[in-house]
Amino acid sequence: MKTSALASLSALLVAGCLQAQSPDVQAELARQNVRIAELEKKAAAKADTVSSLAFPEYLTPYVLIDLTLLSKSNVTADGRSKIDMGEPFFSGNRWGLKGSIKTNVEGLNVIYKLESEYFLFDGEQGKANVLFNRDAWIGISGKLGKLTFGRQNTLARDFAVIYCDPFNHAEVNYDEGGWTNNSNFKSLVYYAGGVSISPVNGGPAQTRQDKGIVWKYAPADGFCYGASYNLNYESSNNTKNSTASVATGFNAPTWHMSAFYTTTNNTGATNATVVPFSQTSMSIGGNINLTKALKINAGYFHYTSDQNPGKPTRTDNAYTVSGSYQFSPQWAGFLGYQVIKVDSAALALNAAGVYTIPNAFAFPNTSGTAAYVNGGKNVAYAAFRNYLRKGIEFYGVFTYMKLTDSFKLSTGVPKDSQTEMGLGLRMSL
């Protein structure tokens, strides 16, 4: 009984002492918590500095490396296959500089981009003797959108990218659209191209334009608009071999649409005094997120080209449908199908009746003996991506192409089908 009473008295004394010291103890604990928080903040900042390089907004270097090991069937006249390391399937290898610089005018920035392509398999430039063959432009951005001047994507390419295939962003935005780099279904991009005949970059069928003037207004929600024109290299004519384009789009929370109309004014395959002819291309399409993981894309392209006087007009119709499914944060799958139908394309006469399908905006053959050829191309494709971490992915690809009527792989390889299979690794920093 005495022991129990003593224990109770001791407990009361200890509780009283703690209660008396409580304000001081609480204050000290608060100070220590503040100090610990400051130390944790400094440690986190130091870790960020070590793990990544920070560049100012006005000078951002970047690099993209894409490697594809690809097997192609029917690469020879006797139908042999070949495995090679050539141009990558998804993205052209590139490095560049871009930036946005604030001005003294509120909300107005000066922007620029310089981008160079190279080949991973041999280290050569993407275009011989041209450093910034992909992009070389400067412009302004603000409340009324983005206005750029120089070598850059065609406007139509950037608007149609949202439905051309399943590998791109869903919304209409200010970015330059990628499409795929080198595959048997890449030719669809030329319907979103134009004529930009350059002594350096070639032409006429181009998906980028020299001396381009491009305006885009693309809010995250609602209507988007764009217009573009490229000045030419002619010494005394503002419209010869030039391209004008307008585009519109709409961004909604779960679906997106866009459309474009492009027209060109040309003079013939030789740039000589040939009866002027025009080419036009138009398209409409979009995508919808049926679930957070499933996205469906579809689009239609229509192209016409004047040809020799009194001869048929070339008329193309193309369709595409594709989809993507995000199985997990690490894995995604893709499927697509594409149809291109060409009617009355003026091509150089071939005695064997073998022709290669021409790209949109290519000049027609002006010879009096030109053949007016019909045919098409159908391509089914599939791919997977495994995201190893942010900016790094491992992928696999498969395509099957079937050519119809007079079109073959080439005059040297008169086959009407080809299969592509490959594995790749892509890194973007």
C-alpha positions in Angstrom: 0.0 0.0 0.0 2.8 2.4 0.9 4.6 1.6 -2.4 1.5 2.3 -4.4 0.9 5.6 -2.7 4.5 6.6 -3.4 4.3 5.8 -7.1 1.1 7.8 -7.4 2.8 10.8 -5.7 5.8 10.5 -8.0 3.6 10.5 -11.1 1.8 13.6 -10.0 5.1 15.4 -9.4 6.5 14.5 -12.9 3.3 15.6 -14.6 3.4 18.9 -12.8 7.0 19.5 -13.8 6.2 18.7 -17.5 3.2 20.9 -17.4 5.3 23.7 -16.0 7.9 23.3 -18.7 5.4 22.8 -21.5 5.5 26.3 -23.1 9.3 26.2 -23.3 9.4 22.6 -24.7 6.8 23.4 -27.3 8.6 26.5 -28.4 11.9 24.6 -28.8 10.1 21.8 -30.7 8.7 24.4 -33.1 12.2 25.9 -33.7 13.6 22.5 -34.4 10.9 21.7 -36.9 11.5 24.9 -38.8 15.2 24.1 -38.9 14.6 20.6 -40.1 12.3 21.9 -42.9 14.9 24.3 -44.0 17.6 21.6 -44.2 15.2 19.3 -46.1 14.5 22.1 -48.6 18.2 22.8 -49.2 18.9 19.0 -49.6 16.1 18.8 -52.2 17.4 21.8 -54.1 20.9 20.3 -54.1 19.6 17.0 -55.4 17.8 18.7 -58.3 20.9 20.6 -59.2 23.0 17.4 -59.3 20.4 15.3 -61.2 19.6 17.8 -64.0 21.0 20.8 -65.7 18.9 23.9 -65.6 19.0 26.3 -68.6 17.4 29.7 -68.9 14.2 30.0 -70.8 15.8 32.1 -73.5 18.4 29.4 -74.3 17.3 25.7 -74.2 19.5 23.1 -75.9 18.0 19.7 -76.7 18.8 16.5 -78.4 16.9 13.5 -79.8 18.5 10.1 -80.6 16.5 7.4 -82.4 18.0 4.1 -83.5 16.0 1.5 -85.5 17.1 -1.9 -86.7 14.7 -2.7 -89.5 14.1 -5.7 -91.7 12.5 -5.1 -95.1 11.2 -7.7 -97.5 11.4 -7.4 -101.3 14.5 -5.1 -101.4 15.7 -6.9 -104.6 14.1 -8.0 -107.8 14.2 -11.6 -106.7 12.5 -10.8 -103.4 15.3 -10.9 -100.8 15.0 -9.3 -97.4 17.6 -7.1 -95.7 18.2 -6.0 -92.1 19.8 -2.6 -91.8 20.4 0.4 -89.6 19.2 3.3 -91.7 17.0 6.3 -91.0 15.0 5.8 -87.8 11.4 4.8 -88.0 9.8 7.4 -85.6 12.0 10.5 -85.4 14.8 12.1 -87.3 17.9 12.4 -85.1 18.4 16.0 -84.2 19.8 18.6 -81.9 19.0 22.2 -81.6 18.5 25.4 -79.7 15.3 27.2 -78.9 14.2 30.0 -76.6 11.6 32.6 -75.5 12.8 36.1 -74.5 10.5 38.5 -72.7 10.3 42.0 -74.1 9.4 45.4 -72.5 5.9 45.0 -74.0 3.7 43.1 -71.5 2.8 39.6 -72.7 5.0 39.8 -75.8 8.0 37.4 -76.3 10.5 36.9 -79.0 10.9 33.2 -79.8 13.3 31.3 -82.0 14.4 27.8 -83.0 17.4 26.4 -84.8 17.4 22.6 -85.4 19.8 20.3 -87.2 19.4 16.7 -88.3 22.1 14.0 -88.4 22.3 10.3 -89.2 23.1 8.1 -86.3 24.5 5.3 -88.5 27.3 7.4 -90.0 27.3 10.7 -88.2 26.6 12.8 -91.4 24.4 15.8 -91.6 20.8 15.2 -92.6 21.3 17.5 -95.5 24.8 18.0 -96.9 26.2 21.4 -96.3 23.1 22.6 -94.5 23.5 23.0 -90.7 19.9 23.9 -89.7 17.9 21.9 -92.3 14.9 21.2 -90.0 14.3 24.6 -88.5 15.7 28.1 -88.7 13.2 30.7 -87.6 12.5 33.6 -85.4 9.2 35.2 -84.4 7.0 36.6 -81.7 4.3 35.1 -79.4 1.7 36.8 -77.3 -2.1 37.0 -76.6 -2.8 36.8 -80.4 -0.8 33.7 -80.9 2.5 32.9 -82.5 4.0 34.5 -85.7 7.2 33.0 -87.1 9.5 33.7 -90.1 12.0 31.4 -91.7 12.4 27.7 -92.5 9.8 25.7 -90.6 7.0 23.1 -91.0 4.1 23.8 -93.3 1.0 25.0 -91.4 -1.1 22.0 -92.7 1.4 19.5 -91.3 1.1 21.0 -87.8 -2.7 21.0 -87.8 -3.2 17.5 -89.3 -0.7 15.9 -87.0 -3.5 15.3 -84.5 -5.1 12.6 -86.6 -2.4 11.5 -89.1 -1.3 8.5 -87.0 -1.6 7.4 -83.3 1.9 8.5 -82.2 1.3 12.2 -81.8 -0.3 14.7 -79.4 -4.1 14.9 -79.4 -4.7 18.6 -79.2 -4.0 21.4 -81.7 -1.2 23.4 -80.3 1.8 25.6 -81.2 4.3 22.7 -81.6 5.7 21.6 -84.9 4.1 18.3 -85.7 6.4 15.2 -86.1 4.5 12.5 -88.0 6.7 9.4 -88.5 10.2 9.8 -89.9 10.8 6.9 -92.3 8.1 4.2 -92.9 5.9 2.9 -95.7 3.0 5.0 -94.4 5.0 8.3 -94.2 3.9 9.5 -97.7 0.6 10.7 -96.2 2.5 13.7 -94.8 3.0 15.1 -98.3 -0.7 15.9 -98.6 0.0 18.3 -95.7 3.0 19.7 -97.6 3.4 22.2 -100.3 5.8 23.6 -102.9 9.0 25.2 -101.7 11.6 25.1 -104.4 15.0 25.9 -102.8 18.5 25.8 -104.3 19.6 24.3 -101.0 16.7 22.2 -99.7 15.3 21.0 -103.0 11.6 20.7 -103.9 9.0 20.8 -105.1 7.2 18.3 -102.8 8.2 19.5 -99.3 6.7 19.2 -95.8 8.8 22.2 -94.7 9.0 25.6 -96.3 11.8 28.1 -96.9 11.0 31.8 -96.3 7.8 30.7 -94.5 5.5 33.1 -92.7 3.3 31.2 -90.3 0.7 32.5 -87.8 -1.1 30.2 -85.3 -3.6 30.8 -82.6 -4.2 27.7 -80.6 -5.7 28.0 -77.1 -6.0 24.9 -75.0 -9.8 25.0 -75.3 -12.0 26.2 -78.1 -11.3 27.2 -81.7 -7.8 27.4 -83.2 -6.8 29.2 -86.4 -3.8 29.4 -88.6 -2.5 30.9 -91.9 0.8 30.7 -93.8 2.6 31.8 -97.0 6.1 31.2 -98.2 8.0 33.7 -100.3 9.9 32.2 -103.2 13.3 32.3 -104.8 12.1 33.9 -108.0 13.9 37.2 -108.9 10.9 39.1 -110.1 7.7 37.2 -109.2 6.0 36.9 -105.8 3.6 34.1 -106.5 5.5 31.7 -108.8 6.2 28.4 -106.9 4.7 29.6 -103.7 2.2 28.0 -101.2 -0.6 29.5 -99.3 -2.5 27.7 -96.5 -5.2 28.2 -94.0 -6.3 26.0 -91.1 -8.7 25.7 -88.3 -9.3 23.4 -85.3 -11.2 22.9 -82.1 -10.0 21.6 -78.8 -12.5 20.0 -76.4 -11.8 18.1 -73.2 -12.0 14.6 -74.7 -12.0 15.2 -78.5 -10.1 17.4 -81.0 -10.7 18.3 -84.7 -8.8 20.2 -87.4 -8.9 21.0 -91.1 -6.8 22.8 -93.7 -6.8 24.0 -97.2 -3.6 24.5 -99.2 -3.1 25.9 -102.7 0.1 26.4 -104.8 0.9 28.4 -107.9 3.5 26.7 -110.1 5.1 26.8 -113.6 6.0 23.3 -114.5 8.6 20.7 -113.8 11.4 22.6 -115.4 10.7 26.1 -114.2 10.6 27.1 -117.8 7.9 29.0 -119.6 5.2 26.3 -119.2 1.5 27.0 -118.8 1.0 27.8 -115.1 -0.8 25.1 -113.1 -2.1 24.9 -109.6 -2.3 22.2 -106.9 -4.7 22.1 -104.0 -4.9 19.9 -100.9 -7.5 19.8 -98.2 -8.2 17.6 -95.2 -10.4 17.1 -92.2 -10.0 14.8 -89.2 -9.7 14.5 -85.5 -9.4 12.2 -82.5 -11.4 11.2 -79.5 -10.4 9.7 -76.1 -13.0 7.0 -75.5 -11.4 6.3 -72.2 -8.3 7.6 -70.4 -6.3 4.8 -72.1 -7.9 4.5 -75.5 -7.6 7.1 -78.3 -9.0 6.8 -81.8 -7.9 9.0 -84.8 -9.4 9.3 -88.3 -8.9 11.7 -91.2 -9.5 12.3 -94.9 -7.3 14.0 -97.5 -8.2 15.2 -101.0 -5.6 16.5 -103.5 -5.8 17.8 -107.1 -3.1 18.9 -109.5 -3.4 20.6 -112.9 -1.3 18.8 -115.5 -0.6 19.2 -119.2 -3.1 21.4 -121.1 -6.1 19.4 -122.3 -5.1 16.4 -120.1 -6.8 14.9 -117.0 -6.4 16.5 -113.6 -4.6 14.3 -111.1 -7.0 13.5 -108.2 -6.0 11.7 -105.0 -8.1 10.6 -102.1 -6.6 9.2 -98.9 -8.0 7.9 -95.7 -6.5 7.0 -92.3 -7.8 5.4 -89.1 -5.7 4.5 -86.1 -5.8 4.0 -82.4 -3.6 3.8 -79.3 -4.1 2.0 -75.9 -2.1 2.8 -72.8 -1.9 -0.6 -71.0 0.1 0.8 -68.1 2.4 3.8 -67.4 5.2 1.7 -69.0 3.5 0.0 -72.0 1.4 1.3 -74.9 0.2 -0.3 -78.1 -0.7 1.2 -81.5 -2.6 0.1 -84.6 -3.3 1.9 -87.9 -4.6 1.6 -91.5 -4.1 3.9 -94.4 -5.5 4.0 -98.0 -4.2 6.2 -100.8 -5.8 6.2 -104.2 -4.2 8.1 -107.1 -6.0 8.8 -110.4 -4.4 10.2 -113.6 -1.0 11.1 -112.3 1.2 12.3 -115.3 4.4 10.3 -115.1 7.3 9.6 -117.5 6.3 6.8 -119.8 7.7 3.4 -118.9 7.6 0.7 -121.5 7.2 -2.0 -118.9 4.3 -0.3 -117.3 6.0 -0.1 -114.0 5.6 3.2 -112.0 6.5 4.5 -108.5 3.6 6.2 -106.7 4.3 9.9 -106.7 4.0 12.2 -103.6 1.5 15.0 -103.5 2.8 18.3 -104.7 5.3 16.6 -107.0 5.4 18.3 -110.4 3.7 16.3 -113.2 5.6 15.1 -116.2 5.2 17.7 -118.9 6.2 15.5 -121.9 3.8 15.0 -124.6 4.3 11.2 -124.2 3.5 11.2 -120.5 1.5 8.3 -119.1 -1.5 9.0 -117.0 -1.4 6.4 -114.3 -3.9 5.1 -111.8 -3.2 3.1 -108.7 -2.9 3.1 -104.9 -1.2 2.1 -101.7 -2.7 0.4 -98.7 -0.7 0.1 -95.5 -1.5 -1.6 -92.2 0.8 -1.1 -89.2 1.3 -1.8 -85.6 3.8 -0.8 -82.8 4.5 -1.0 -79.1 6.4 1.3 -76.8 8.0 0.5 -73.5 8.7 3.7 -71.6 11.9 2.9 -69.6 11.8 6.3 -68.0 10.8 9.8 -68.9 12.4 10.6 -72.3 13.6 7.1 -73.0 11.6 4.3 -74.8 12.2 0.9 -76.3 9.8 0.1 -79.3 8.9 -2.4 -81.9 7.2 -1.7 -85.2 5.5 -3.7 -88.1 4.1 -2.5 -91.4 2.6 -4.3 -94.4 2.2 -2.3 -97.7 0.2 -3.4 -100.7 0.5 -1.4 -104.0 -2.2 -1.6 -106.6 -2.6 -1.3 -110.4 0.5 0.1 -112.1 2.4 1.1 -109.0 5.4 -1.0 -107.8 8.2 -0.5 -105.3 10.5 0.7 -108.1 11.4 0.1 -111.7 14.3 -2.0 -110.5 12.2 -3.9 -108.0 8.8 -4.4 -109.7 7.1 -5.9 -106.6 3.7 -4.8 -105.3 4.2 -5.5 -101.5 6.6 -5.0 -98.7 6.8 -5.9 -95.0 8.8 -3.9 -92.4 9.7 -5.2 -89.0 12.0 -3.5 -86.5 13.1 -2.8 -83.0 14.4 0.6 -81.8 15.5 2.8 -78.9 14.7 6.5 -78.7 16.0 9.1 -76.2 14.9 12.7 -76.0 16.6 15.2 -73.6 
